[in-house]
Amino acid sequence: MFILSKFSDLIRIEPSKFSKRTEDALEDEINAKFANKVLQDVGLCLCLYDILEVGDGLIRHGDGSAYIKTVFRLIVFRPFVGEVLVGWISSCSEEGIRVRMDFFDDIFLPKEYLFEGCVFVPSEQAWVWRTEHDLYLDTNEKIRFKVEQEIFTDQSPQGPKNILAAENNNGGDENAQQQMLLQGGSAQNVAPPYSLVVSCQTYGMGLVTWWD
């Protein structure tokens, strides 16, 4: 679920922080820059793990800040495909179930990846696994699931020309237009930079209470 990733970056230390130990100032700046940020094809950066190398500080003319080349490692959330995780159900819809963890919310369990025999009950806003006894998948219940796919979405800004070209190329394809919106065509509906598609189809999966 968690990995260590190595980075090299030029870290800026403001003059007001020169009174701190170099390592402490670097730690604060690295966490401020990377913590809770998604890096493309890396994962969700959580916090600094350690500092491996510290170069000489250089002061830029007219700035006054010190710029230090630093090599460090970050703790990154990036579960592997097939890994089993535990979270809580955020919401249910006809399309599937949204799941959250303590520090990550962009997890989706599509209806195709639920147990065979699961049906959505609109009046309850919940999914039910029809067995000898109806087993409900309700909001805020603790759920165990398996990672099936990870999705990185490039959120680099698109200019008006790029968006217009995408609309012209997509024509009347509704799915293509929705994908274009998710990737930056609308500020109101933007795909998250990093998300997981998960399943709940095998023994031990589903609500934790089912298997206690």
C-alpha positions as CSV (number, residue, x, y, z in Angstrom):
1,M,0.0,0.0,0.0
2,F,2.9,2.4,0.8
3,I,6.1,2.7,-1.0
4,L,9.3,4.9,-0.7
5,S,10.1,7.0,-3.7
6,K,13.3,8.9,-4.2
7,F,13.4,12.5,-5.4
8,S,15.9,15.2,-6.2
9,D,14.8,18.8,-6.1
10,L,16.0,22.3,-5.5
11,I,14.4,23.4,-2.2
12,R,13.9,27.1,-1.5
13,I,14.5,28.3,2.1
14,E,13.3,31.8,2.9
15,P,15.6,34.2,5.0
16,S,13.0,34.1,7.9
17,K,13.9,30.4,8.3
18,F,17.7,30.7,8.4
19,S,17.6,30.4,12.2
20,K,16.4,26.8,11.9
21,R,18.7,23.8,11.4
22,T,19.1,23.2,7.7
23,E,17.6,19.7,8.0
24,D,14.5,21.0,9.9
25,A,14.0,23.8,7.4
26,L,14.3,21.4,4.5
27,E,11.8,19.0,6.1
28,D,9.2,21.8,6.5
29,E,9.6,23.0,2.9
30,I,9.5,19.5,1.4
31,N,6.4,18.6,3.3
32,A,4.7,21.9,2.4
33,K,5.5,21.2,-1.3
34,F,4.8,17.5,-1.6
35,A,2.5,16.3,1.2
36,N,-1.0,15.4,0.1
37,K,-0.1,15.9,-3.6
38,V,-0.5,13.5,-6.4
39,L,2.5,13.1,-8.8
40,Q,1.8,11.6,-12.2
41,D,2.7,7.9,-12.4
42,V,4.1,8.0,-8.8
43,G,1.1,8.2,-6.5
44,L,-0.2,10.2,-3.5
45,C,2.7,11.7,-1.6
46,L,2.0,11.6,2.1
47,C,5.1,13.0,3.9
48,L,8.9,13.1,4.0
49,Y,10.6,9.8,5.1
50,D,14.2,10.9,5.2
51,I,16.8,13.2,3.6
52,L,19.7,11.4,1.8
53,E,21.8,14.3,0.5
54,V,22.1,18.0,1.1
55,G,24.0,20.2,-1.3
56,D,25.5,23.7,-0.8
57,G,23.0,26.5,-0.5
58,L,23.1,29.2,-3.2
59,I,21.5,32.6,-2.7
60,R,19.9,34.1,-5.8
61,H,20.6,37.8,-6.5
62,G,17.7,40.0,-5.5
63,D,15.8,37.2,-3.7
64,G,17.7,36.5,-0.5
65,S,16.5,32.9,-0.2
66,A,18.8,29.9,-0.1
67,Y,18.3,27.3,-2.8
68,I,19.6,23.8,-1.8
69,K,19.7,20.8,-4.0
70,T,18.3,18.0,-1.9
71,V,17.9,14.2,-2.4
72,F,15.2,12.7,-0.2
73,R,12.6,10.0,0.0
74,L,8.8,10.3,0.4
75,I,6.2,7.9,1.7
76,V,3.8,7.4,-1.2
77,F,0.4,5.8,-1.2
78,R,0.2,3.5,-4.3
79,P,-1.3,0.1,-3.8
80,F,-0.5,-2.6,-6.3
81,V,-3.2,-4.3,-8.5
82,G,-4.5,-7.3,-6.6
83,E,-3.8,-5.8,-3.1
84,V,-6.6,-6.1,-0.6
85,L,-7.5,-2.9,1.4
86,V,-10.1,-1.8,3.9
87,G,-12.2,1.4,3.8
88,W,-15.6,2.8,4.4
89,I,-18.6,3.1,2.1
90,S,-19.1,6.8,1.2
91,S,-22.2,6.5,-1.0
92,C,-24.1,4.1,-3.2
93,S,-25.7,4.7,-6.6
94,E,-27.0,2.6,-9.5
95,E,-23.5,2.7,-11.0
96,G,-21.8,1.2,-8.0
97,I,-20.2,2.2,-4.6
98,R,-17.8,4.9,-3.7
99,V,-15.3,4.1,-1.0
100,R,-13.1,6.2,1.2
101,M,-10.1,5.7,3.4
102,D,-8.7,7.9,6.2
103,F,-6.5,9.8,3.7
104,F,-7.9,8.9,0.3
105,D,-11.4,9.3,-1.2
106,D,-11.2,8.5,-4.9
107,I,-12.1,4.8,-4.9
108,F,-14.9,3.4,-7.0
109,L,-16.4,-0.1,-6.9
110,P,-18.4,-0.5,-10.2
111,K,-21.5,-2.7,-10.1
112,E,-19.8,-5.1,-12.5
113,Y,-17.3,-5.9,-9.8
114,L,-19.8,-6.7,-7.1
115,F,-20.8,-10.2,-6.0
116,E,-23.1,-12.0,-8.4
117,G,-26.7,-11.4,-7.2
118,C,-26.1,-7.9,-5.9
119,V,-29.0,-5.4,-6.7
120,F,-29.4,-1.7,-6.0
121,V,-32.4,-0.7,-3.8
122,P,-33.2,3.0,-4.6
123,S,-35.4,3.4,-1.6
124,E,-32.6,2.4,0.7
125,Q,-29.8,3.9,-1.4
126,A,-27.9,0.7,-0.8
127,W,-26.7,-2.4,-2.6
128,V,-28.0,-5.8,-1.4
129,W,-26.3,-9.1,-1.9
130,R,-29.2,-11.6,-2.4
131,T,-28.2,-14.8,-0.7
132,E,-30.1,-17.0,1.8
133,H,-30.3,-13.8,3.8
134,D,-30.1,-10.3,2.3
135,L,-26.7,-8.7,3.1
136,Y,-26.7,-4.9,2.8
137,L,-23.8,-2.7,1.7
138,D,-24.8,0.5,3.5
139,T,-23.2,3.9,3.8
140,N,-20.5,4.2,6.5
141,E,-20.0,0.5,6.8
142,K,-16.5,-0.9,6.8
143,I,-15.7,-2.8,3.6
144,R,-12.9,-5.0,2.3
145,F,-12.0,-4.8,-1.4
146,K,-9.4,-5.7,-3.9
147,V,-7.6,-3.2,-6.2
148,E,-8.3,-3.9,-9.9
149,Q,-7.0,-0.8,-11.6
150,E,-5.3,2.5,-10.9
151,I,-6.0,5.6,-13.1
152,F,-3.8,8.6,-13.4
153,T,-5.3,11.7,-15.0
154,D,-3.1,14.5,-16.4
155,Q,-4.6,17.7,-15.0
156,S,-2.4,20.1,-17.0
157,P,-4.4,23.1,-18.1
158,Q,-5.9,23.0,-21.6
159,G,-6.2,26.1,-23.7
160,P,-9.5,27.0,-25.5
161,K,-8.1,25.8,-28.8
162,N,-7.4,22.3,-27.4
163,I,-10.8,22.0,-25.8
164,L,-12.5,23.2,-29.1
165,A,-10.4,20.7,-31.1
166,A,-11.4,17.9,-28.7
167,E,-15.1,18.9,-29.1
168,N,-14.9,18.9,-32.9
169,N,-13.0,15.5,-33.0
170,N,-15.5,13.9,-30.6
171,G,-18.6,15.1,-32.4
172,G,-21.7,13.7,-30.9
173,D,-20.0,10.9,-29.0
174,E,-21.4,11.5,-25.5
175,N,-18.9,9.2,-23.8
176,A,-16.0,11.0,-25.5
177,Q,-17.4,14.4,-24.5
178,Q,-17.7,13.2,-20.9
179,Q,-14.2,12.0,-20.9
180,M,-13.0,15.4,-22.3
181,L,-14.8,17.2,-19.5
182,L,-13.3,14.9,-16.9
183,Q,-9.8,15.8,-18.2
184,G,-10.2,19.6,-18.0
185,G,-13.1,20.7,-20.2
186,S,-15.1,21.9,-17.2
187,A,-14.0,23.1,-13.8
188,Q,-17.2,21.7,-12.3
189,N,-16.6,18.1,-13.2
190,V,-12.9,17.2,-13.3
191,A,-11.5,13.7,-12.9
192,P,-9.3,13.2,-9.9
193,P,-5.5,13.1,-10.6
194,Y,-5.3,9.6,-9.1
195,S,-8.1,7.1,-8.5
196,L,-8.6,3.4,-7.9
197,V,-11.1,0.9,-9.4
198,V,-11.7,-1.9,-7.0
199,S,-13.8,-5.2,-6.8
200,C,-15.7,-7.1,-4.3
201,Q,-16.4,-10.6,-5.7
202,T,-14.4,-13.2,-3.8
203,Y,-14.5,-14.9,-0.4
204,G,-13.6,-12.5,2.4
205,M,-14.5,-9.4,0.4
206,G,-17.4,-7.1,1.3
207,L,-18.4,-5.8,4.7
208,V,-15.9,-6.8,7.4
209,T,-18.8,-7.8,9.7
210,W,-19.9,-10.5,7.3
211,W,-16.8,-12.5,7.9
212,D,-16.2,-11.8,11.6
